[in-house]
Amino acid sequence: MSDEAEEVRRVLDAIDALDEDGTPPEERAKRFGELLETSQLAIRQKRQRAMRQMHDDGMSYRDIAARLGISFGRVRQILAEDLSGPSK
């Protein structure tokens, strides 16, 4: 198993453990909602950062789209998103 696959397995195991700790369902639902929100934002930020690096390294939006298998418009949308975090 690769290092990346092993890391993913550890994260998934930790998530599974949160579901099996005897916590009431309402608390688990809240905890998973917060985890989902936080992890989605972090992943989106990392994807955007990687795509910005591709662009900074000289790739056009069309090149990035072709390399990632997504549309030109989606590349433009991702790179234009404000992912600075929730403004609570």
PDB file with one MODEL, atoms N, CA, C and O in Angstrom:
MODEL        1
ATOM      1  N   MET A   1       0.849  -1.176   0.000  1.00  0.00           N
ATOM      2  CA  MET A   1       0.000   0.000   0.000  1.00  0.00           C
ATOM      3  C   MET A   1       0.898   1.244   0.000  1.00  0.00           C
ATOM      4  O   MET A   1       1.869   1.316   0.752  1.00  0.00           O
ATOM      5  N   SER A   2       0.565   2.213  -0.844  1.00  0.00           N
ATOM      6  CA  SER A   2       1.367   3.428  -0.925  1.00  0.00           C
ATOM      7  C   SER A   2       1.202   4.266   0.340  1.00  0.00           C
ATOM      8  O   SER A   2       0.263   4.077   1.114  1.00  0.00           O
ATOM      9  N   ASP A   3       2.132   5.189   0.530  1.00  0.00           N
ATOM     10  CA  ASP A   3       2.055   6.081   1.696  1.00  0.00           C
ATOM     11  C   ASP A   3       0.759   6.900   1.673  1.00  0.00           C
ATOM     12  O   ASP A   3       0.122   7.094   2.709  1.00  0.00           O
ATOM     13  N   GLU A   4       0.372   7.383   0.470  1.00  0.00           N
ATOM     14  CA  GLU A   4      -0.860   8.167   0.360  1.00  0.00           C
ATOM     15  C   GLU A   4      -2.078   7.320   0.710  1.00  0.00           C
ATOM     16  O   GLU A   4      -2.966   7.776   1.431  1.00  0.00           O
ATOM     17  N   ALA A   5      -2.125   6.098   0.206  1.00  0.00           N
ATOM     18  CA  ALA A   5      -3.256   5.220   0.492  1.00  0.00           C
ATOM     19  C   ALA A   5      -3.319   4.886   1.981  1.00  0.00           C
ATOM     20  O   ALA A   5      -4.402   4.807   2.560  1.00  0.00           O
ATOM     21  N   GLU A   6      -2.169   4.692   2.585  1.00  0.00           N
ATOM     22  CA  GLU A   6      -2.126   4.406   4.020  1.00  0.00           C
ATOM     23  C   GLU A   6      -2.613   5.606   4.823  1.00  0.00           C
ATOM     24  O   GLU A   6      -3.331   5.444   5.809  1.00  0.00           O
ATOM     25  N   GLU A   7      -2.229   6.798   4.409  1.00  0.00           N
ATOM     26  CA  GLU A   7      -2.681   8.015   5.099  1.00  0.00           C
ATOM     27  C   GLU A   7      -4.197   8.163   4.981  1.00  0.00           C
ATOM     28  O   GLU A   7      -4.866   8.496   5.959  1.00  0.00           O
ATOM     29  N   VAL A   8      -4.731   7.919   3.803  1.00  0.00           N
ATOM     30  CA  VAL A   8      -6.181   7.986   3.606  1.00  0.00           C
ATOM     31  C   VAL A   8      -6.871   6.958   4.493  1.00  0.00           C
ATOM     32  O   VAL A   8      -7.890   7.264   5.112  1.00  0.00           O
ATOM     33  N   ARG A   9      -6.335   5.751   4.564  1.00  0.00           N
ATOM     34  CA  ARG A   9      -6.907   4.694   5.398  1.00  0.00           C
ATOM     35  C   ARG A   9      -6.933   5.128   6.871  1.00  0.00           C
ATOM     36  O   ARG A   9      -7.918   4.885   7.569  1.00  0.00           O
ATOM     37  N   ARG A  10      -5.852   5.770   7.346  1.00  0.00           N
ATOM     38  CA  ARG A  10      -5.802   6.230   8.739  1.00  0.00           C
ATOM     39  C   ARG A  10      -6.860   7.302   9.001  1.00  0.00           C
ATOM     40  O   ARG A  10      -7.506   7.297  10.049  1.00  0.00           O
ATOM     41  N   VAL A  11      -7.033   8.210   8.058  1.00  0.00           N
ATOM     42  CA  VAL A  11      -8.050   9.260   8.214  1.00  0.00           C
ATOM     43  C   VAL A  11      -9.438   8.634   8.264  1.00  0.00           C
ATOM     44  O   VAL A  11     -10.249   8.987   9.120  1.00  0.00           O
ATOM     45  N   LEU A  12      -9.712   7.710   7.354  1.00  0.00           N
ATOM     46  CA  LEU A  12     -11.027   7.056   7.335  1.00  0.00           C
ATOM     47  C   LEU A  12     -11.267   6.236   8.599  1.00  0.00           C
ATOM     48  O   LEU A  12     -12.386   6.197   9.110  1.00  0.00           O
ATOM     49  N   ASP A  13     -10.236   5.591   9.098  1.00  0.00           N
ATOM     50  CA  ASP A  13     -10.362   4.851  10.355  1.00  0.00           C
ATOM     51  C   ASP A  13     -10.684   5.793  11.512  1.00  0.00           C
ATOM     52  O   ASP A  13     -11.497   5.464  12.376  1.00  0.00           O
ATOM     53  N   ALA A  14     -10.048   6.963  11.531  1.00  0.00           N
ATOM     54  CA  ALA A  14     -10.313   7.940  12.588  1.00  0.00           C
ATOM     55  C   ALA A  14     -11.757   8.447  12.500  1.00  0.00           C
ATOM     56  O   ALA A  14     -12.410   8.649  13.524  1.00  0.00           O
ATOM     57  N   ILE A  15     -12.242   8.649  11.295  1.00  0.00           N
ATOM     58  CA  ILE A  15     -13.633   9.074  11.114  1.00  0.00           C
ATOM     59  C   ILE A  15     -14.578   7.978  11.595  1.00  0.00           C
ATOM     60  O   ILE A  15     -15.562   8.256  12.281  1.00  0.00           O
ATOM     61  N   ASP A  16     -14.278   6.739  11.235  1.00  0.00           N
ATOM     62  CA  ASP A  16     -15.108   5.622  11.699  1.00  0.00           C
ATOM     63  C   ASP A  16     -15.133   5.548  13.225  1.00  0.00           C
ATOM     64  O   ASP A  16     -16.173   5.255  13.815  1.00  0.00           O
ATOM     65  N   ALA A  17     -14.005   5.810  13.856  1.00  0.00           N
ATOM     66  CA  ALA A  17     -13.930   5.760  15.316  1.00  0.00           C
ATOM     67  C   ALA A  17     -14.844   6.815  15.954  1.00  0.00           C
ATOM     68  O   ALA A  17     -15.392   6.587  17.032  1.00  0.00           O
ATOM     69  N   LEU A  18     -15.005   7.949  15.301  1.00  0.00           N
ATOM     70  CA  LEU A  18     -15.904   8.989  15.812  1.00  0.00           C
ATOM     71  C   LEU A  18     -17.352   8.505  15.843  1.00  0.00           C
ATOM     72  O   LEU A  18     -18.158   8.981  16.642  1.00  0.00           O
ATOM     73  N   ASP A  19     -17.668   7.566  14.976  1.00  0.00           N
ATOM     74  CA  ASP A  19     -19.034   7.062  14.874  1.00  0.00           C
ATOM     75  C   ASP A  19     -19.302   5.923  15.847  1.00  0.00           C
ATOM     76  O   ASP A  19     -20.447   5.503  16.015  1.00  0.00           O
ATOM     77  N   GLU A  20     -18.252   5.423  16.489  1.00  0.00           N
ATOM     78  CA  GLU A  20     -18.382   4.238  17.328  1.00  0.00           C
ATOM     79  C   GLU A  20     -18.015   4.502  18.791  1.00  0.00           C
ATOM     80  O   GLU A  20     -17.720   3.566  19.534  1.00  0.00           O
ATOM     81  N   ASP A  21     -18.032   5.746  19.196  1.00  0.00           N
ATOM     82  CA  ASP A  21     -17.557   6.058  20.552  1.00  0.00           C
ATOM     83  C   ASP A  21     -18.676   6.189  21.587  1.00  0.00           C
ATOM     84  O   ASP A  21     -18.427   6.632  22.708  1.00  0.00           O
ATOM     85  N   GLY A  22     -19.894   5.813  21.227  1.00  0.00           N
ATOM     86  CA  GLY A  22     -20.994   5.859  22.183  1.00  0.00           C
ATOM     87  C   GLY A  22     -21.619   7.229  22.355  1.00  0.00           C
ATOM     88  O   GLY A  22     -22.506   7.400  23.191  1.00  0.00           O
ATOM     89  N   THR A  23     -21.181   8.201  21.589  1.00  0.00           N
ATOM     90  CA  THR A  23     -21.739   9.554  21.664  1.00  0.00           C
ATOM     91  C   THR A  23     -23.169   9.530  21.134  1.00  0.00           C
ATOM     92  O   THR A  23     -23.449   8.816  20.171  1.00  0.00           O
ATOM     93  N   PRO A  24     -24.077  10.292  21.736  1.00  0.00           N
ATOM     94  CA  PRO A  24     -25.460  10.340  21.251  1.00  0.00           C
ATOM     95  C   PRO A  24     -25.514  10.761  19.773  1.00  0.00           C
ATOM     96  O   PRO A  24     -24.660  11.520  19.314  1.00  0.00           O
ATOM     97  N   PRO A  25     -26.510  10.271  19.036  1.00  0.00           N
ATOM     98  CA  PRO A  25     -26.580  10.549  17.604  1.00  0.00           C
ATOM     99  C   PRO A  25     -26.624  12.034  17.260  1.00  0.00           C
ATOM    100  O   PRO A  25     -26.062  12.447  16.245  1.00  0.00           O
ATOM    101  N   GLU A  26     -27.281  12.842  18.088  1.00  0.00           N
ATOM    102  CA  GLU A  26     -27.352  14.282  17.811  1.00  0.00           C
ATOM    103  C   GLU A  26     -25.955  14.909  17.830  1.00  0.00           C
ATOM    104  O   GLU A  26     -25.615  15.735  16.983  1.00  0.00           O
ATOM    105  N   GLU A  27     -25.153  14.493  18.822  1.00  0.00           N
ATOM    106  CA  GLU A  27     -23.796  15.028  18.936  1.00  0.00           C
ATOM    107  C   GLU A  27     -22.924  14.537  17.780  1.00  0.00           C
ATOM    108  O   GLU A  27     -22.117  15.294  17.241  1.00  0.00           O
ATOM    109  N   ARG A  28     -23.090  13.260  17.401  1.00  0.00           N
ATOM    110  CA  ARG A  28     -22.315  12.726  16.270  1.00  0.00           C
ATOM    111  C   ARG A  28     -22.675  13.451  14.984  1.00  0.00           C
ATOM    112  O   ARG A  28     -21.794  13.777  14.189  1.00  0.00           O
ATOM    113  N   ALA A  29     -23.966  13.708  14.771  1.00  0.00           N
ATOM    114  CA  ALA A  29     -24.403  14.412  13.562  1.00  0.00           C
ATOM    115  C   ALA A  29     -23.788  15.806  13.502  1.00  0.00           C
ATOM    116  O   ALA A  29     -23.336  16.248  12.446  1.00  0.00           O
ATOM    117  N   LYS A  30     -23.773  16.498  14.644  1.00  0.00           N
ATOM    118  CA  LYS A  30     -23.172  17.840  14.701  1.00  0.00           C
ATOM    119  C   LYS A  30     -21.669  17.764  14.419  1.00  0.00           C
ATOM    120  O   LYS A  30     -21.131  18.558  13.647  1.00  0.00           O
ATOM    121  N   ARG A  31     -21.004  16.806  15.052  1.00  0.00           N
ATOM    122  CA  ARG A  31     -19.560  16.641  14.884  1.00  0.00           C
ATOM    123  C   ARG A  31     -19.214  16.344  13.422  1.00  0.00           C
ATOM    124  O   ARG A  31     -18.270  16.913  12.874  1.00  0.00           O
ATOM    125  N   PHE A  32     -19.990  15.445  12.792  1.00  0.00           N
ATOM    126  CA  PHE A  32     -19.717  15.109  11.393  1.00  0.00           C
ATOM    127  C   PHE A  32     -20.010  16.282  10.463  1.00  0.00           C
ATOM    128  O   PHE A  32     -19.320  16.468   9.461  1.00  0.00           O
ATOM    129  N   GLY A  33     -21.024  17.068  10.788  1.00  0.00           N
ATOM    130  CA  GLY A  33     -21.317  18.256   9.985  1.00  0.00           C
ATOM    131  C   GLY A  33     -20.165  19.251  10.015  1.00  0.00           C
ATOM    132  O   GLY A  33     -19.782  19.807   8.986  1.00  0.00           O
ATOM    133  N   GLU A  34     -19.617  19.468  11.209  1.00  0.00           N
ATOM    134  CA  GLU A  34     -18.474  20.378  11.348  1.00  0.00           C
ATOM    135  C   GLU A  34     -17.247  19.828  10.628  1.00  0.00           C
ATOM    136  O   GLU A  34     -16.523  20.571   9.965  1.00  0.00           O
ATOM    137  N   LEU A  35     -17.021  18.535  10.760  1.00  0.00           N
ATOM    138  CA  LEU A  35     -15.891  17.900  10.086  1.00  0.00           C
ATOM    139  C   LEU A  35     -16.029  18.012   8.569  1.00  0.00           C
ATOM    140  O   LEU A  35     -15.059  18.304   7.869  1.00  0.00           O
ATOM    141  N   LEU A  36     -17.225  17.780   8.076  1.00  0.00           N
ATOM    142  CA  LEU A  36     -17.478  17.864   6.639  1.00  0.00           C
ATOM    143  C   LEU A  36     -17.216  19.273   6.117  1.00  0.00           C
ATOM    144  O   LEU A  36     -16.566  19.448   5.087  1.00  0.00           O
ATOM    145  N   GLU A  37     -17.722  20.267   6.826  1.00  0.00           N
ATOM    146  CA  GLU A  37     -17.533  21.663   6.406  1.00  0.00           C
ATOM    147  C   GLU A  37     -16.050  22.033   6.391  1.00  0.00           C
ATOM    148  O   GLU A  37     -15.559  22.615   5.423  1.00  0.00           O
ATOM    149  N   THR A  38     -15.356  21.699   7.448  1.00  0.00           N
ATOM    150  CA  THR A  38     -13.939  22.037   7.565  1.00  0.00           C
ATOM    151  C   THR A  38     -13.096  21.309   6.524  1.00  0.00           C
ATOM    152  O   THR A  38     -12.227  21.909   5.892  1.00  0.00           O
ATOM    153  N   SER A  39     -13.352  20.029   6.351  1.00  0.00           N
ATOM    154  CA  SER A  39     -12.529  19.248   5.415  1.00  0.00           C
ATOM    155  C   SER A  39     -12.790  19.658   3.976  1.00  0.00           C
ATOM    156  O   SER A  39     -11.858  19.718   3.173  1.00  0.00           O
ATOM    157  N   GLN A  40     -14.045  19.943   3.636  1.00  0.00           N
ATOM    158  CA  GLN A  40     -14.338  20.379   2.265  1.00  0.00           C
ATOM    159  C   GLN A  40     -13.610  21.677   1.938  1.00  0.00           C
ATOM    160  O   GLN A  40     -13.034  21.813   0.859  1.00  0.00           O
ATOM    161  N   LEU A  41     -13.634  22.622   2.858  1.00  0.00           N
ATOM    162  CA  LEU A  41     -12.957  23.896   2.624  1.00  0.00           C
ATOM    163  C   LEU A  41     -11.455  23.673   2.462  1.00  0.00           C
ATOM    164  O   LEU A  41     -10.842  24.231   1.552  1.00  0.00           O
ATOM    165  N   ALA A  42     -10.867  22.875   3.325  1.00  0.00           N
ATOM    166  CA  ALA A  42      -9.426  22.627   3.253  1.00  0.00           C
ATOM    167  C   ALA A  42      -9.041  21.969   1.935  1.00  0.00           C
ATOM    168  O   ALA A  42      -8.034  22.339   1.331  1.00  0.00           O
ATOM    169  N   ILE A  43      -9.820  21.010   1.489  1.00  0.00           N
ATOM    170  CA  ILE A  43      -9.523  20.318   0.231  1.00  0.00           C
ATOM    171  C   ILE A  43      -9.692  21.265  -0.949  1.00  0.00           C
ATOM    172  O   ILE A  43      -8.868  21.265  -1.863  1.00  0.00           O
ATOM    173  N   ARG A  44     -10.743  22.069  -0.941  1.00  0.00           N
ATOM    174  CA  ARG A  44     -10.953  23.024  -2.028  1.00  0.00           C
ATOM    175  C   ARG A  44      -9.813  24.038  -2.087  1.00  0.00           C
ATOM    176  O   ARG A  44      -9.355  24.399  -3.171  1.00  0.00           O
ATOM    177  N   GLN A  45      -9.351  24.501  -0.912  1.00  0.00           N
ATOM    178  CA  GLN A  45      -8.229  25.445  -0.877  1.00  0.00           C
ATOM    179  C   GLN A  45      -6.963  24.813  -1.455  1.00  0.00           C
ATOM    180  O   GLN A  45      -6.238  25.460  -2.210  1.00  0.00           O
ATOM    181  N   LYS A  46      -6.695  23.561  -1.108  1.00  0.00           N
ATOM    182  CA  LYS A  46      -5.494  22.878  -1.606  1.00  0.00           C
ATOM    183  C   LYS A  46      -5.581  22.651  -3.107  1.00  0.00           C
ATOM    184  O   LYS A  46      -4.585  22.798  -3.815  1.00  0.00           O
ATOM    185  N   ARG A  47      -6.770  22.290  -3.603  1.00  0.00           N
ATOM    186  CA  ARG A  47      -6.943  22.123  -5.050  1.00  0.00           C
ATOM    187  C   ARG A  47      -6.701  23.448  -5.759  1.00  0.00           C
ATOM    188  O   ARG A  47      -6.001  23.496  -6.770  1.00  0.00           O
ATOM    189  N   GLN A  48      -7.281  24.527  -5.231  1.00  0.00           N
ATOM    190  CA  GLN A  48      -7.105  25.837  -5.850  1.00  0.00           C
ATOM    191  C   GLN A  48      -5.632  26.247  -5.845  1.00  0.00           C
ATOM    192  O   GLN A  48      -5.129  26.777  -6.835  1.00  0.00           O
ATOM    193  N   ARG A  49      -4.950  26.005  -4.737  1.00  0.00           N
ATOM    194  CA  ARG A  49      -3.524  26.351  -4.640  1.00  0.00           C
ATOM    195  C   ARG A  49      -2.704  25.586  -5.678  1.00  0.00           C
ATOM    196  O   ARG A  49      -1.816  26.157  -6.311  1.00  0.00           O
ATOM    197  N   ALA A  50      -2.996  24.302  -5.853  1.00  0.00           N
ATOM    198  CA  ALA A  50      -2.274  23.496  -6.838  1.00  0.00           C
ATOM    199  C   ALA A  50      -2.542  24.006  -8.256  1.00  0.00           C
ATOM    200  O   ALA A  50      -1.634  24.069  -9.086  1.00  0.00           O
ATOM    201  N   MET A  51      -3.788  24.365  -8.519  1.00  0.00           N
ATOM    202  CA  MET A  51      -4.122  24.882  -9.845  1.00  0.00           C
ATOM    203  C   MET A  51      -3.480  26.245 -10.083  1.00  0.00           C
ATOM    204  O   MET A  51      -3.046  26.538 -11.197  1.00  0.00           O
ATOM    205  N   ARG A  52      -3.418  27.071  -9.057  1.00  0.00           N
ATOM    206  CA  ARG A  52      -2.731  28.365  -9.204  1.00  0.00           C
ATOM    207  C   ARG A  52      -1.252  28.157  -9.505  1.00  0.00           C
ATOM    208  O   ARG A  52      -0.668  28.881 -10.311  1.00  0.00           O
ATOM    209  N   GLN A  53      -0.654  27.170  -8.857  1.00  0.00           N
ATOM    210  CA  GLN A  53       0.746  26.875  -9.115  1.00  0.00           C
ATOM    211  C   GLN A  53       0.931  26.428 -10.570  1.00  0.00           C
ATOM    212  O   GLN A  53       1.892  26.830 -11.227  1.00  0.00           O
ATOM    213  N   MET A  54       0.011  25.598 -11.069  1.00  0.00           N
ATOM    214  CA  MET A  54       0.085  25.179 -12.473  1.00  0.00           C
ATOM    215  C   MET A  54       0.048  26.397 -13.382  1.00  0.00           C
ATOM    216  O   MET A  54       0.809  26.483 -14.345  1.00  0.00           O
ATOM    217  N   HIS A  55      -0.846  27.345 -13.070  1.00  0.00           N
ATOM    218  CA  HIS A  55      -0.965  28.560 -13.881  1.00  0.00           C
ATOM    219  C   HIS A  55       0.292  29.424 -13.746  1.00  0.00           C
ATOM    220  O   HIS A  55       0.803  29.939 -14.740  1.00  0.00           O
ATOM    221  N   ASP A  56       0.783  29.580 -12.526  1.00  0.00           N
ATOM    222  CA  ASP A  56       1.998  30.367 -12.293  1.00  0.00           C
ATOM    223  C   ASP A  56       3.207  29.746 -12.991  1.00  0.00           C
ATOM    224  O   ASP A  56       4.141  30.450 -13.377  1.00  0.00           O
ATOM    225  N   ASP A  57       3.181  28.420 -13.148  1.00  0.00           N
ATOM    226  CA  ASP A  57       4.270  27.722 -13.834  1.00  0.00           C
ATOM    227  C   ASP A  57       4.156  27.799 -15.347  1.00  0.00           C
ATOM    228  O   ASP A  57       4.962  27.205 -16.063  1.00  0.00           O
ATOM    229  N   GLY A  58       3.146  28.540 -15.846  1.00  0.00           N
ATOM    230  CA  GLY A  58       3.054  28.801 -17.273  1.00  0.00           C
ATOM    231  C   GLY A  58       1.931  28.095 -18.009  1.00  0.00           C
ATOM    232  O   GLY A  58       1.790  28.271 -19.219  1.00  0.00           O
ATOM    233  N   MET A  59       1.132  27.304 -17.319  1.00  0.00           N
ATOM    234  CA  MET A  59       0.034  26.622 -18.002  1.00  0.00           C
ATOM    235  C   MET A  59      -1.147  27.575 -18.172  1.00  0.00           C
ATOM    236  O   MET A  59      -1.481  28.337 -17.265  1.00  0.00           O
ATOM    237  N   SER A  60      -1.766  27.519 -19.336  1.00  0.00           N
ATOM    238  CA  SER A  60      -2.974  28.305 -19.560  1.00  0.00           C
ATOM    239  C   SER A  60      -4.155  27.609 -18.892  1.00  0.00           C
ATOM    240  O   SER A  60      -4.063  26.446 -18.498  1.00  0.00           O
ATOM    241  N   TYR A  61      -5.263  28.333 -18.771  1.00  0.00           N
ATOM    242  CA  TYR A  61      -6.462  27.724 -18.200  1.00  0.00           C
ATOM    243  C   TYR A  61      -6.886  26.524 -19.041  1.00  0.00           C
ATOM    244  O   TYR A  61      -7.320  25.508 -18.499  1.00  0.00           O
ATOM    245  N   ARG A  62      -6.762  26.637 -20.354  1.00  0.00           N
ATOM    246  CA  ARG A  62      -7.126  25.519 -21.242  1.00  0.00           C
ATOM    247  C   ARG A  62      -6.201  24.326 -21.030  1.00  0.00           C
ATOM    248  O   ARG A  62      -6.650  23.180 -21.043  1.00  0.00           O
ATOM    249  N   ASP A  63      -4.912  24.592 -20.835  1.00  0.00           N
ATOM    250  CA  ASP A  63      -3.963  23.503 -20.555  1.00  0.00           C
ATOM    251  C   ASP A  63      -4.320  22.803 -19.242  1.00  0.00           C
ATOM    252  O   ASP A  63      -4.301  21.575 -19.156  1.00  0.00           O
ATOM    253  N   ILE A  64      -4.647  23.601 -18.220  1.00  0.00           N
ATOM    254  CA  ILE A  64      -5.018  23.037 -16.922  1.00  0.00           C
ATOM    255  C   ILE A  64      -6.276  22.192 -17.069  1.00  0.00           C
ATOM    256  O   ILE A  64      -6.352  21.084 -16.539  1.00  0.00           O
ATOM    257  N   ALA A  65      -7.257  22.714 -17.786  1.00  0.00           N
ATOM    258  CA  ALA A  65      -8.512  21.989 -18.005  1.00  0.00           C
ATOM    259  C   ALA A  65      -8.247  20.643 -18.672  1.00  0.00           C
ATOM    260  O   ALA A  65      -8.783  19.619 -18.249  1.00  0.00           O
ATOM    261  N   ALA A  66      -7.430  20.647 -19.704  1.00  0.00           N
ATOM    262  CA  ALA A  66      -7.124  19.402 -20.416  1.00  0.00           C
ATOM    263  C   ALA A  66      -6.382  18.423 -19.508  1.00  0.00           C
ATOM    264  O   ALA A  66      -6.683  17.230 -19.503  1.00  0.00           O
ATOM    265  N   ARG A  67      -5.434  18.916 -18.756  1.00  0.00           N
ATOM    266  CA  ARG A  67      -4.643  18.055 -17.877  1.00  0.00           C
ATOM    267  C   ARG A  67      -5.493  17.429 -16.777  1.00  0.00           C
ATOM    268  O   ARG A  67      -5.277  16.277 -16.401  1.00  0.00           O
ATOM    269  N   LEU A  68      -6.467  18.195 -16.257  1.00  0.00           N
ATOM    270  CA  LEU A  68      -7.290  17.709 -15.151  1.00  0.00           C
ATOM    271  C   LEU A  68      -8.593  17.050 -15.602  1.00  0.00           C
ATOM    272  O   LEU A  68      -9.312  16.469 -14.790  1.00  0.00           O
ATOM    273  N   GLY A  69      -8.892  17.141 -16.889  1.00  0.00           N
ATOM    274  CA  GLY A  69     -10.117  16.529 -17.389  1.00  0.00           C
ATOM    275  C   GLY A  69     -11.379  17.270 -16.980  1.00  0.00           C
ATOM    276  O   GLY A  69     -12.431  16.665 -16.774  1.00  0.00           O
ATOM    277  N   ILE A  70     -11.261  18.592 -16.864  1.00  0.00           N
ATOM    278  CA  ILE A  70     -12.417  19.427 -16.532  1.00  0.00           C
ATOM    279  C   ILE A  70     -12.533  20.520 -17.581  1.00  0.00           C
ATOM    280  O   ILE A  70     -11.641  20.677 -18.415  1.00  0.00           O
ATOM    281  N   SER A  71     -13.620  21.275 -17.547  1.00  0.00           N
ATOM    282  CA  SER A  71     -13.820  22.310 -18.561  1.00  0.00           C
ATOM    283  C   SER A  71     -13.004  23.567 -18.252  1.00  0.00           C
ATOM    284  O   SER A  71     -12.607  23.813 -17.112  1.00  0.00           O
ATOM    285  N   PHE A  72     -12.770  24.344 -19.296  1.00  0.00           N
ATOM    286  CA  PHE A  72     -12.108  25.637 -19.160  1.00  0.00           C
ATOM    287  C   PHE A  72     -12.882  26.515 -18.175  1.00  0.00           C
ATOM    288  O   PHE A  72     -12.286  27.169 -17.319  1.00  0.00           O
ATOM    289  N   GLY A  73     -14.213  26.526 -18.302  1.00  0.00           N
ATOM    290  CA  GLY A  73     -15.045  27.328 -17.423  1.00  0.00           C
ATOM    291  C   GLY A  73     -14.909  26.915 -15.966  1.00  0.00           C
ATOM    292  O   GLY A  73     -14.922  27.761 -15.072  1.00  0.00           O
ATOM    293  N   ARG A  74     -14.780  25.617 -15.728  1.00  0.00           N
ATOM    294  CA  ARG A  74     -14.629  25.127 -14.349  1.00  0.00           C
ATOM    295  C   ARG A  74     -13.289  25.573 -13.775  1.00  0.00           C
ATOM    296  O   ARG A  74     -13.210  25.938 -12.602  1.00  0.00           O
ATOM    297  N   VAL A  75     -12.237  25.548 -14.587  1.00  0.00           N
ATOM    298  CA  VAL A  75     -10.928  26.031 -14.135  1.00  0.00           C
ATOM    299  C   VAL A  75     -11.050  27.500 -13.740  1.00  0.00           C
ATOM    300  O   VAL A  75     -10.593  27.904 -12.670  1.00  0.00           O
ATOM    301  N   ARG A  76     -11.666  28.288 -14.606  1.00  0.00           N
ATOM    302  CA  ARG A  76     -11.842  29.711 -14.324  1.00  0.00           C
ATOM    303  C   ARG A  76     -12.630  29.917 -13.038  1.00  0.00           C
ATOM    304  O   ARG A  76     -12.289  30.778 -12.227  1.00  0.00           O
ATOM    305  N   GLN A  77     -13.687  29.126 -12.851  1.00  0.00           N
ATOM    306  CA  GLN A  77     -14.523  29.235 -11.660  1.00  0.00           C
ATOM    307  C   GLN A  77     -13.727  28.897 -10.395  1.00  0.00           C
ATOM    308  O   GLN A  77     -13.798  29.626  -9.405  1.00  0.00           O
ATOM    309  N   ILE A  78     -12.976  27.803 -10.424  1.00  0.00           N
ATOM    310  CA  ILE A  78     -12.197  27.378  -9.256  1.00  0.00           C
ATOM    311  C   ILE A  78     -11.159  28.419  -8.895  1.00  0.00           C
ATOM    312  O   ILE A  78     -10.980  28.736  -7.720  1.00  0.00           O
ATOM    313  N   LEU A  79     -10.471  28.955  -9.895  1.00  0.00           N
ATOM    314  CA  LEU A  79      -9.414  29.921  -9.617  1.00  0.00           C
ATOM    315  C   LEU A  79      -9.960  31.277  -9.173  1.00  0.00           C
ATOM    316  O   LEU A  79      -9.243  32.067  -8.558  1.00  0.00           O
ATOM    317  N   ALA A  80     -11.220  31.543  -9.482  1.00  0.00           N
ATOM    318  CA  ALA A  80     -11.826  32.817  -9.078  1.00  0.00           C
ATOM    319  C   ALA A  80     -12.502  32.742  -7.714  1.00  0.00           C
ATOM    320  O   ALA A  80     -12.832  33.778  -7.136  1.00  0.00           O
ATOM    321  N   GLU A  81     -12.715  31.536  -7.188  1.00  0.00           N
ATOM    322  CA  GLU A  81     -13.414  31.391  -5.910  1.00  0.00           C
ATOM    323  C   GLU A  81     -12.663  32.049  -4.767  1.00  0.00           C
ATOM    324  O   GLU A  81     -11.435  31.994  -4.699  1.00  0.00           O
ATOM    325  N   ASP A  82     -13.412  32.667  -3.876  1.00  0.00           N
ATOM    326  CA  ASP A  82     -12.837  33.192  -2.635  1.00  0.00           C
ATOM    327  C   ASP A  82     -12.934  32.091  -1.593  1.00  0.00           C
ATOM    328  O   ASP A  82     -14.011  31.821  -1.062  1.00  0.00           O
ATOM    329  N   LEU A  83     -11.805  31.457  -1.302  1.00  0.00           N
ATOM    330  CA  LEU A  83     -11.766  30.354  -0.347  1.00  0.00           C
ATOM    331  C   LEU A  83     -11.043  30.749   0.925  1.00  0.00           C
ATOM    332  O   LEU A  83     -10.365  29.935   1.551  1.00  0.00           O
ATOM    333  N   SER A  84     -11.197  32.001   1.295  1.00  0.00           N
ATOM    334  CA  SER A  84     -10.496  32.488   2.489  1.00  0.00           C
ATOM    335  C   SER A  84     -11.107  31.938   3.770  1.00  0.00           C
ATOM    336  O   SER A  84     -10.560  32.141   4.854  1.00  0.00           O
ATOM    337  N   GLY A  85     -12.227  31.248   3.657  1.00  0.00           N
ATOM    338  CA  GLY A  85     -12.841  30.645   4.834  1.00  0.00           C
ATOM    339  C   GLY A  85     -14.152  31.302   5.169  1.00  0.00           C
ATOM    340  O   GLY A  85     -14.471  32.378   4.662  1.00  0.00           O
ATOM    341  N   PRO A  86     -14.915  30.648   6.030  1.00  0.00           N
ATOM    342  CA  PRO A  86     -16.225  31.207   6.400  1.00  0.00           C
ATOM    343  C   PRO A  86     -16.093  32.521   7.150  1.00  0.00           C
ATOM    344  O   PRO A  86     -15.185  32.707   7.961  1.00  0.00           O
ATOM    345  N   SER A  87     -17.001  33.411   6.867  1.00  0.00           N
ATOM    346  CA  SER A  87     -16.960  34.717   7.537  1.00  0.00           C
ATOM    347  C   SER A  87     -18.046  34.756   8.588  1.00  0.00           C
ATOM    348  O   SER A  87     -19.068  35.423   8.423  1.00  0.00           O
ATOM    349  N   LYS A  88     -17.817  34.037   9.665  1.00  0.00           N
ATOM    350  CA  LYS A  88     -18.806  33.944  10.756  1.00  0.00           C
ATOM    351  C   LYS A  88     -18.563  35.025  11.770  1.00  0.00           C
ATOM    352  O   LYS A  88     -19.287  35.116  12.761  1.00  0.00           O
TER     353      LYS A  88
ENDMDL
END
